[in-house]
């Protein structure tokens, strides 16, 4: 697979020769994907993983966020730390090389609503509320 580099009309230099990203001489690439990411569907990550010969895919099962690393999930972060420290990547046999469970959704600390007198008071002051 080759990624073409297209030059925008306003760009001051010519485009470079496309990089062959499937080249076996490139270092391994580490991909992270949440199964419920609406911005980048899971199927797209699996397709990219298959196209990049030496890539590894780490999946957050049940996760719905786009940026999933360094967000408190120790399982994901251990794979990132190993990759950054010495280039180690997980190697599995399925679509994903490693699967981490998503963290539970946060629970609100309190459900106390604002008092009637304070609702919108800051905005009222800015707008000169006359009520």
QUIMOGI-V644019 format. One record per residue. SS is DSSP state (~ for helix, > for strand, _ for the rest). D_FIRST is the distance of its C-alpha to the first C-alpha in whole Angstrom. Layout:
ss-><SS,SS>
d_first-><D_FIRST,D_FIRST>
This chain:
ss-><_,>,>,_,_,_,_,_,_,_,_,_,_,_,_,_,_,_,>,>,_,_,_,_,_,_,_,_,>,>,>,>,>,>,_,_,_,_,_,_,_,~,~,~,~,~,~,~,~,~,~,_,_,_,>,>,>,>,>,>,>,_,_,_,_,_,_,_,_,_,_,_,_,~,~,~,~,~,~,~,~,~,~,~,~,~,_,_,_,_,_,_,_,_,_,_,_,>,>,>,>,_,_,_,_,_,_,_,_,_,_,_,_,_,_,_,_,_,_,_,~,~,~,~,~,~,~,_,_,_,_>
d_first-><0,4,7,10,13,16,19,22,25,27,25,27,24,22,18,16,14,10,9,6,6,6,8,12,14,13,16,15,15,17,17,20,21,24,25,27,25,25,23,20,20,20,18,15,15,15,12,10,12,11,7,8,9,13,13,17,18,21,23,26,28,30,29,29,28,25,26,27,27,30,32,34,32,33,31,28,29,30,26,25,28,27,23,25,28,26,23,24,21,23,21,22,22,21,19,20,21,24,26,29,31,32,35,38,38,41,44,46,49,52,52,55,55,56,60,61,62,59,57,56,58,56,55,58,59,57,58,61,62,65,65>
